[in-house]
Each structure stands twice: as C-alpha cells, then as structure tokens.
Amino acid sequence: MYFEWKDEYKLGVEEIDLQHKKLLGIGRKLMTLIRTTDILDKSEEVSEILNQLRNYTIEHFSKEEQFMQEKGYPDLTSHAMEHEYLRRKMRQIDDLDIHNQDTIIKLVSFVSDWISQHILISDMKFRNYILSPREK
C-alpha cells in the first residue's frame, strides 16, 4: 500500500516521526482519491492535495535539515542533495496534466516509493548517528 506508515520507519525522534506520518497521510489521501474516483470529476481536489503534498514535503525537508544541522550530522550535505532531488520533482506538479490519471498515479507512486526508500536508508543513517555514543 502506498504512503502507509510502518514501524520500521520510526526514527525515535518524535518531531520527525510525526512529520513523516503527516507526509504519508497526505500522500495516502491523494492516492485513495485518484484510485477510487474519476480524476476529471475531482481535478480541483486532486490539485489541492498535490499542492499540499508538495508544500509539506518541502517544509518537512527544511525542518529535517535544520534538525540535522543542530545535531552536527556529518552527512547533511549528501542528505540535503537527496532532498533537493525530490524538491525538484515536486516543483513539476504545476506542469502536470491534472486530468491525466495515469500521469498523476505514476507521479504519486514514484513519490511514495522515493519517500519510503529515503526513510529506510538515508533517514536511518541519521538515526544511527544520533543514537551512537560520541565523544564530547
């Protein structure tokens, strides 16, 4: 299932975990809408939720990067580059044909897969960093 929260996504940083859950919730709402209704009948609602997904993704990435900076995360630059890749993809939302259900489903599926993999790989590296004992 797309945009489904799984316990394996849990970083143990409440603020980030809550942001991930909210992000996945927005995506799940969008995927449910485009899979269960004719997109032509709901294009305004689809557009609104796509914008929510884009805006919250960008907001979350900024907050996550700020948190990583505060914690002195040494891989912040490469992590932020991954974020920038999805930011660029999300900015393309305005150029999409909102009436083409296949295009929207492909984008939303891509974003869901990307977010899941990013949490499981890159965000988990950060979790391991903040949980590892460091000399002060």
Backbone as a chain_set.jsonl record, in Angstrom:
{"seq": "MYFEWKDEYKLGVEEIDLQHKKLLGIGRKLMTLIRTTDILDKSEEVSEILNQLRNYTIEHFSKEEQFMQEKGYPDLTSHAMEHEYLRRKMRQIDDLDIHNQDTIIKLVSFVSDWISQHILISDMKFRNYILSPREK", "coords": {"N": [[0.848, -1.197, 0.0], [0.507, 2.188, -0.798], [2.111, 5.015, 0.695], [1.898, 4.205, 3.363], [2.243, 4.112, 6.832], [4.821, 2.511, 8.556], [6.152, 0.631, 11.25], [8.867, 0.256, 10.986], [9.771, 2.595, 9.91], [10.174, 4.315, 11.931], [12.097, 6.692, 13.541], [12.617, 7.421, 16.093], [12.79, 9.977, 16.844], [10.655, 12.138, 17.874], [9.468, 14.492, 16.718], [10.275, 14.379, 14.002], [9.298, 11.853, 13.294], [6.535, 12.32, 13.568], [6.202, 14.23, 11.555], [6.844, 12.678, 9.316], [4.717, 10.854, 9.423], [2.563, 12.593, 8.966], [3.173, 13.502, 6.384], [3.029, 11.086, 4.937], [0.34, 10.584, 5.378], [-0.947, 12.642, 3.928], [-0.171, 11.928, 1.356], [-1.368, 9.393, 1.189], [-4.056, 10.061, 1.305], [-4.309, 11.403, -1.126], [-3.635, 9.337, -2.962], [-5.701, 7.513, -2.467], [-7.891, 9.028, -3.319], [-7.344, 9.381, -6.107], [-7.393, 6.821, -6.997], [-9.903, 5.854, -6.527], [-11.829, 7.434, -7.65], [-13.084, 9.162, -10.543], [-10.758, 11.092, -12.034], [-11.292, 13.365, -13.506], [-13.647, 14.318, -12.456], [-12.836, 15.193, -10.007], [-10.754, 16.996, -10.201], [-10.033, 19.51, -9.13], [-9.871, 19.006, -6.378], [-7.881, 17.027, -6.396], [-5.737, 18.545, -7.368], [-5.462, 20.363, -5.258], [-4.683, 18.655, -3.118], [-2.335, 17.578, -4.173], [-0.792, 19.899, -4.181], [-0.685, 20.34, -1.417], [0.811, 18.097, -0.692], [3.23, 18.603, -2.043], [3.993, 21.089, -0.848], [4.146, 20.402, 1.879], [6.103, 18.445, 1.827], [8.367, 19.928, 1.063], [8.482, 21.704, 3.236], [8.873, 19.874, 5.359], [11.371, 18.755, 4.655], [13.046, 20.985, 4.976], [12.822, 21.434, 7.747], [13.814, 19.003, 8.713], [16.443, 19.043, 7.754], [17.394, 21.268, 9.148], [17.261, 20.293, 11.767], [19.112, 18.217, 11.567], [21.411, 19.709, 11.112], [21.609, 21.061, 13.556], [22.267, 18.92, 15.159], [24.738, 18.326, 14.269], [25.186, 16.609, 12.101], [27.246, 14.723, 10.078], [26.813, 13.898, 7.42], [25.069, 15.646, 6.275], [25.144, 17.276, 3.948], [25.062, 15.487, 1.708], [22.658, 14.258, 2.292], [20.89, 16.393, 2.127], [21.127, 16.884, -0.581], [19.785, 14.699, -1.644], [17.226, 15.338, -0.774], [16.865, 17.652, -2.291], [16.626, 16.628, -4.85], [14.06, 15.408, -4.793], [12.573, 17.668, -4.168], [12.834, 19.137, -6.563], [11.441, 17.44, -8.309], [8.899, 17.6, -7.144], [8.278, 20.244, -7.589], [7.551, 20.195, -10.203], [4.929, 19.622, -10.295], [3.104, 21.638, -10.922], [3.256, 21.695, -13.652], [2.022, 19.449, -14.552], [-0.408, 17.491, -16.324], [-3.296, 17.661, -14.996], [-5.574, 16.273, -15.498], [-4.922, 13.826, -16.446], [-5.045, 10.759, -15.429], [-3.294, 8.529, -15.33], [-0.75, 9.722, -15.448], [-0.72, 11.198, -13.058], [-1.005, 9.127, -11.176], [1.388, 7.744, -11.651], [3.281, 9.678, -10.857], [2.599, 10.01, -8.132], [2.981, 7.421, -7.185], [5.739, 7.167, -7.632], [6.686, 9.167, -5.846], [5.807, 8.117, -3.393], [7.276, 5.692, -3.274], [9.872, 6.754, -3.336], [9.971, 8.299, -0.965], [9.563, 6.298, 0.983], [11.855, 4.653, 0.59], [13.838, 6.543, 1.09], [13.422, 7.18, 3.794], [13.894, 4.654, 4.937], [16.566, 4.18, 4.285], [18.356, 6.573, 4.083], [17.388, 8.313, 6.153], [17.529, 6.556, 8.254], [20.259, 6.247, 8.536], [20.863, 8.681, 9.671], [19.442, 8.401, 12.055], [20.934, 6.321, 13.223], [23.294, 7.704, 13.6], [22.578, 9.705, 15.511], [21.923, 8.095, 17.631], [24.231, 6.797, 18.261], [26.966, 6.557, 20.535], [28.981, 9.392, 21.155], [32.092, 11.051, 21.479], [32.513, 13.785, 23.631]], "CA": [[0.0, 0.0, 0.0], [1.274, 3.421, -0.902], [2.071, 6.004, 1.775], [1.465, 3.532, 4.586], [3.229, 4.181, 7.912], [5.278, 1.227, 9.079], [7.003, 0.827, 12.425], [10.275, 0.285, 10.581], [10.101, 3.972, 9.538], [10.33, 5.098, 13.155], [13.458, 7.124, 13.841], [12.779, 7.657, 17.516], [12.803, 11.43, 17.028], [9.208, 12.333, 17.79], [9.094, 15.551, 15.775], [10.453, 13.892, 12.631], [8.345, 10.758, 13.083], [5.214, 12.923, 13.354], [6.218, 14.842, 10.225], [6.767, 11.582, 8.337], [3.337, 10.338, 9.439], [1.7, 13.58, 8.303], [3.51, 13.451, 4.959], [2.444, 9.857, 4.394], [-1.115, 10.739, 5.421], [-1.349, 13.471, 2.784], [0.0, 11.097, 0.167], [-2.381, 8.328, 1.198], [-5.327, 10.715, 0.955], [-4.26, 11.649, -2.563], [-3.673, 8.064, -3.686], [-7.063, 6.986, -2.326], [-8.761, 9.827, -4.178], [-7.137, 9.159, -7.539], [-7.66, 5.421, -7.343], [-11.302, 5.485, -6.292], [-12.761, 8.329, -8.342], [-12.672, 9.657, -11.857], [-9.96, 12.29, -11.781], [-11.93, 14.512, -14.158], [-14.671, 14.829, -11.552], [-12.218, 15.676, -8.767], [-9.463, 17.609, -10.549], [-9.715, 20.598, -8.208], [-9.452, 18.383, -5.119], [-6.589, 16.388, -6.663], [-4.759, 19.624, -7.451], [-5.275, 20.891, -3.906], [-3.915, 17.7, -2.311], [-0.985, 17.561, -4.755], [-0.105, 21.084, -3.662], [-0.403, 20.066, -0.004], [1.904, 17.129, -0.651], [4.444, 19.321, -2.432], [4.355, 22.092, 0.144], [4.551, 19.789, 3.143], [7.384, 17.778, 1.581], [9.396, 20.972, 1.098], [8.556, 22.171, 4.627], [9.476, 18.815, 6.169], [12.796, 18.654, 4.338], [13.727, 22.121, 5.61], [12.879, 21.186, 9.189], [14.692, 17.866, 8.957], [17.815, 19.505, 7.53], [17.746, 22.144, 10.266], [17.484, 19.41, 12.913], [20.384, 17.529, 11.321], [22.469, 20.699, 11.309], [21.719, 21.273, 15.002], [22.891, 17.726, 15.742], [26.077, 18.174, 13.716], [25.21, 15.413, 11.259], [28.309, 14.905, 9.084], [26.352, 13.599, 6.056], [23.972, 16.557, 5.952], [25.216, 17.761, 2.563], [24.547, 14.47, 0.778], [21.25, 14.054, 2.626], [20.169, 17.54, 1.563], [21.102, 16.709, -2.039], [18.676, 13.779, -1.912], [16.011, 16.135, -0.611], [16.749, 18.579, -3.419], [16.144, 15.849, -5.995], [12.602, 15.296, -4.715], [12.024, 19.029, -4.269], [12.724, 19.47, -7.992], [10.329, 16.646, -8.852], [7.641, 18.112, -6.602], [8.003, 21.538, -8.224], [6.995, 19.923, -11.526], [3.493, 19.375, -10.151], [2.349, 22.681, -11.628], [3.318, 21.439, -15.093], [1.338, 18.19, -14.866], [-1.778, 17.475, -16.838], [-4.073, 17.217, -13.838], [-6.676, 15.433, -15.96], [-4.38, 12.55, -16.899], [-4.973, 9.927, -14.234], [-2.08, 7.704, -15.362], [0.392, 10.58, -15.109], [-0.801, 11.51, -11.627], [-0.72, 7.893, -10.431], [2.828, 7.476, -11.769], [3.994, 10.625, -10.001], [2.32, 9.721, -6.733], [3.662, 6.152, -6.893], [7.166, 7.484, -7.543], [6.929, 9.906, -4.603], [5.636, 7.172, -2.293], [8.442, 4.799, -3.25], [11.061, 7.536, -3.003], [9.916, 8.643, 0.459], [9.773, 5.067, 1.756], [13.267, 4.275, 0.498], [14.64, 7.588, 1.732], [13.308, 6.986, 5.241], [14.522, 3.388, 5.328], [18.019, 4.178, 4.069], [19.055, 7.808, 4.461], [16.982, 8.786, 7.474], [18.021, 5.592, 9.244], [21.672, 6.579, 8.778], [20.837, 9.777, 10.639], [19.036, 7.822, 13.342], [22.094, 5.613, 13.773], [24.249, 8.721, 14.04], [22.179, 10.361, 16.767], [21.857, 7.095, 18.701], [25.562, 6.276, 18.573], [27.693, 7.379, 21.515], [30.056, 10.199, 20.59], [32.903, 11.752, 22.474], [32.139, 15.195, 23.752]], "C": [[0.883, 1.246, 0.0], [1.054, 4.328, 0.302], [1.564, 5.422, 3.092], [2.579, 3.64, 5.628], [3.539, 2.766, 8.374], [6.191, 1.508, 10.263], [8.481, 0.907, 12.06], [10.711, 1.682, 10.116], [10.451, 4.827, 10.76], [11.8, 5.398, 13.433], [13.7, 7.251, 15.334], [12.962, 9.133, 17.84], [11.366, 11.863, 16.782], [8.795, 13.363, 16.741], [9.193, 15.064, 14.322], [9.49, 12.75, 12.336], [6.939, 11.298, 12.823], [5.126, 13.584, 11.981], [6.122, 13.775, 9.138], [5.345, 11.029, 8.262], [2.391, 11.297, 8.722], [1.925, 13.555, 6.797], [2.891, 12.226, 4.295], [0.918, 9.938, 4.377], [-1.647, 11.57, 4.263], [-1.261, 12.651, 1.504], [-1.045, 10.009, 0.055], [-3.749, 8.884, 0.806], [-5.407, 10.948, -0.549], [-4.383, 10.351, -3.35], [-5.069, 7.447, -3.615], [-8.011, 7.718, -3.264], [-8.579, 9.471, -5.648], [-7.37, 7.711, -7.952], [-9.141, 5.066, -7.253], [-12.303, 6.385, -6.998], [-12.219, 8.667, -9.723], [-11.994, 11.001, -11.639], [-10.57, 13.538, -12.418], [-12.98, 15.146, -13.26], [-14.077, 15.504, -10.32], [-10.913, 16.431, -9.016], [-9.067, 18.735, -9.591], [-9.208, 20.045, -6.876], [-8.091, 17.701, -5.274], [-5.488, 17.444, -6.689], [-4.439, 20.18, -6.066], [-4.411, 19.952, -3.065], [-2.495, 17.543, -2.86], [-0.164, 18.744, -4.243], [0.236, 20.927, -2.187], [0.796, 19.137, 0.128], [3.232, 17.807, -0.993], [4.901, 20.268, -1.327], [4.825, 21.465, 1.45], [5.871, 19.035, 2.987], [8.522, 18.789, 1.7], [9.583, 21.487, 2.524], [9.259, 21.138, 5.505], [10.978, 18.724, 5.915], [13.579, 19.786, 4.996], [13.885, 21.896, 7.106], [13.847, 20.049, 9.514], [16.159, 18.279, 8.788], [18.283, 20.421, 8.659], [18.068, 21.309, 11.506], [18.832, 18.693, 12.773], [21.565, 18.469, 11.531], [22.701, 20.937, 12.798], [22.434, 20.113, 15.682], [24.292, 17.474, 15.193], [26.239, 16.954, 12.83], [26.227, 15.584, 10.134], [27.889, 14.637, 7.635], [25.206, 14.504, 5.609], [23.988, 16.987, 4.487], [24.651, 16.738, 1.588], [23.068, 14.19, 1.035], [20.405, 15.173, 2.006], [20.11, 17.456, 0.038], [19.997, 15.732, -2.445], [17.353, 14.521, -1.809], [15.794, 17.039, -1.816], [16.243, 17.869, -4.671], [14.614, 15.755, -5.96], [11.943, 16.669, -4.751], [11.826, 19.416, -5.737], [11.575, 18.712, -8.639], [8.986, 17.229, -8.408], [7.282, 19.467, -7.22], [7.415, 21.369, -9.619], [5.483, 19.681, -11.48], [2.676, 20.394, -10.94], [2.303, 22.459, -13.134], [2.567, 20.176, -15.51], [-0.024, 18.425, -15.499], [-2.64, 16.835, -15.754], [-5.213, 16.281, -14.233], [-6.212, 14.067, -16.459], [-4.111, 11.661, -15.685], [-3.702, 9.078, -14.198], [-0.846, 8.507, -14.959], [0.424, 10.87, -13.618], [-0.458, 10.28, -10.801], [0.772, 7.57, -10.49], [3.635, 8.406, -10.871], [3.828, 10.257, -8.534], [2.989, 8.412, -6.315], [5.164, 6.373, -6.732], [7.484, 8.163, -6.214], [6.809, 8.973, -3.402], [6.845, 6.258, -2.162], [9.7, 5.544, -2.814], [11.096, 7.836, -1.512], [10.187, 7.412, 1.313], [11.243, 4.668, 1.761], [14.17, 5.288, 1.205], [14.6, 7.432, 3.254], [14.096, 5.752, 5.661], [16.044, 3.403, 5.193], [18.664, 5.438, 4.647], [18.674, 8.311, 5.85], [17.45, 7.834, 8.567], [19.511, 5.795, 9.521], [21.76, 7.71, 9.797], [20.448, 9.257, 12.015], [20.221, 7.116, 13.991], [23.144, 6.589, 14.292], [23.833, 9.314, 15.386], [22.083, 9.377, 17.927], [23.232, 6.574, 19.102], [26.251, 7.181, 19.588], [28.841, 8.117, 20.827], [30.831, 10.853, 21.725], [32.524, 13.223, 22.478], [33.354, 16.04, 23.981]], "O": [[1.878, 1.322, 0.72], [-0.044, 4.398, 0.854], [0.869, 6.104, 3.845], [3.728, 3.301, 5.345], [2.645, 1.94, 8.557], [6.916, 2.503, 10.276], [9.259, 1.559, 12.757], [11.906, 1.923, 9.946], [10.967, 5.936, 10.62], [12.629, 4.495, 13.545], [14.841, 7.197, 15.793], [13.255, 9.493, 18.98], [10.914, 11.947, 15.64], [7.871, 13.124, 15.964], [8.297, 15.314, 13.516], [8.926, 12.684, 11.244], [6.23, 10.789, 11.954], [4.091, 13.507, 11.319], [5.403, 13.948, 8.154], [4.83, 10.768, 7.174], [1.522, 10.869, 7.963], [0.968, 13.585, 6.023], [2.3, 12.324, 3.219], [0.278, 9.418, 3.464], [-2.681, 11.239, 3.682], [-2.169, 12.679, 0.673], [-1.551, 9.728, -1.031], [-4.5, 8.25, 0.065], [-6.446, 10.718, -1.168], [-5.155, 10.277, -4.305], [-5.56, 6.916, -4.61], [-8.84, 7.095, -3.928], [-9.563, 9.278, -6.362], [-7.525, 7.419, -9.138], [-9.579, 4.079, -7.844], [-13.506, 6.126, -6.949], [-11.038, 8.474, -10.012], [-12.602, 11.934, -11.115], [-10.38, 14.646, -11.917], [-13.185, 16.359, -13.292], [-14.747, 16.301, -9.664], [-10.059, 16.496, -8.132], [-7.887, 18.893, -9.278], [-8.237, 20.552, -6.315], [-7.247, 17.788, -4.383], [-4.426, 17.252, -6.095], [-3.279, 20.435, -5.745], [-3.501, 20.407, -2.372], [-1.551, 17.39, -2.085], [1.013, 18.6, -3.914], [1.314, 21.329, -1.749], [1.683, 19.36, 0.952], [4.235, 17.603, -0.308], [6.063, 20.245, -0.922], [5.787, 21.934, 2.058], [6.672, 18.992, 3.921], [9.525, 18.526, 2.364], [10.713, 21.685, 2.97], [10.133, 21.483, 6.3], [11.766, 18.627, 6.856], [14.669, 19.557, 5.519], [14.953, 22.137, 7.667], [14.606, 20.13, 10.479], [17.01, 17.903, 9.594], [19.439, 20.355, 9.075], [19.038, 21.589, 12.211], [19.59, 18.58, 13.736], [22.598, 18.067, 12.067], [23.843, 21.006, 13.252], [23.133, 20.311, 16.676], [24.959, 16.523, 15.6], [27.302, 16.334, 12.806], [26.09, 16.495, 9.317], [28.552, 15.109, 6.712], [24.466, 14.173, 4.682], [22.933, 17.053, 3.855], [23.843, 17.088, 0.727], [22.314, 13.918, 0.101], [19.343, 14.922, 1.435], [19.139, 17.911, -0.568], [19.349, 15.92, -3.475], [16.469, 14.355, -2.649], [14.672, 17.176, -2.304], [15.507, 18.457, -5.464], [13.95, 15.991, -6.969], [10.857, 16.815, -5.312], [10.783, 19.955, -6.11], [10.819, 19.279, -9.428], [8.053, 17.337, -9.204], [6.102, 19.793, -7.354], [6.838, 22.311, -10.16], [4.841, 19.552, -12.522], [1.669, 20.044, -11.555], [1.415, 22.973, -13.814], [2.487, 19.87, -16.699], [-0.692, 19.425, -15.237], [-2.695, 15.612, -15.627], [-5.756, 15.573, -13.385], [-7.035, 13.24, -16.852], [-3.091, 11.794, -15.009], [-3.097, 8.926, -13.138], [0.001, 8.018, -14.211], [1.479, 10.795, -12.989], [0.295, 10.373, -9.832], [1.357, 7.166, -9.485], [4.57, 7.967, -10.2], [4.803, 10.201, -7.785], [3.507, 8.311, -5.203], [5.784, 5.836, -5.814], [8.436, 7.784, -5.533], [7.63, 9.038, -2.487], [7.376, 6.072, -1.067], [10.494, 5.034, -2.024], [12.125, 7.651, -0.863], [10.962, 7.479, 2.268], [11.81, 4.379, 2.815], [15.153, 4.912, 1.844], [15.63, 7.542, 3.919], [14.869, 5.794, 6.618], [16.733, 2.696, 5.928], [19.437, 5.358, 5.602], [19.544, 8.692, 6.634], [17.735, 8.264, 9.685], [19.97, 5.539, 10.634], [22.621, 7.701, 10.676], [21.053, 9.628, 13.021], [20.478, 7.298, 15.181], [23.8, 6.33, 15.301], [24.653, 9.413, 16.298], [22.154, 9.783, 19.087], [23.382, 5.974, 20.167], [26.142, 8.405, 19.522], [29.574, 7.541, 20.023], [30.283, 11.161, 22.784], [32.25, 13.813, 21.433], [33.242, 17.259, 24.109]]}, "num_chains": 1, "name": "protein.A"}
